[in-house]
Each structure stands twice: as C-alpha cells, then as structure tokens.
Amino acid sequence: MPEQFMTVKQTAAYLNMSVAWVYREAPRIGLAPYRFGRGPNAKLQFKLSEVQAWVKQQRLSGV
C-alpha cells in the first residue's frame, strides 16, 4: 500500500494545532517533513503513519 501524506494544514487539523505550530515545532519534536518540489513552490508534507505514531507516544500512562 502506498504511503499516505498530509499537507501542513491537514497535519495541523489532525493534531488540533495551528499551522504556525506545525512549521515551528514539528521538526523540533521529531516529526520530519518531506519536501515535494523545489523553490518557492515546494510543498511540505508529513507521513500519516509517522504523525499517528508520534501521537501514540504522547499518551500519558496512568492518568
């Protein structure tokens, strides 16, 4: 099955965060963006499976 990618806007909606937060924090917290294209028209996207795995890691146990 081919990998599914989400745009920055879709990723922000999935995480219930702002687009600015995704641009600023995602690389810092370990969500690596993928660049498609070159120059000013390049699009950043995130792998759905990696975003889902990161969300699972954020779960607090015993709460």
Summary of the structure (lengths in Angstrom):
residues: 63
radius of gyration: 12.6
end to end distance: 35.5
largest distance: 46.3
contacts: 137
relative contact order: 0.22
helix: 51%
strand: 17%
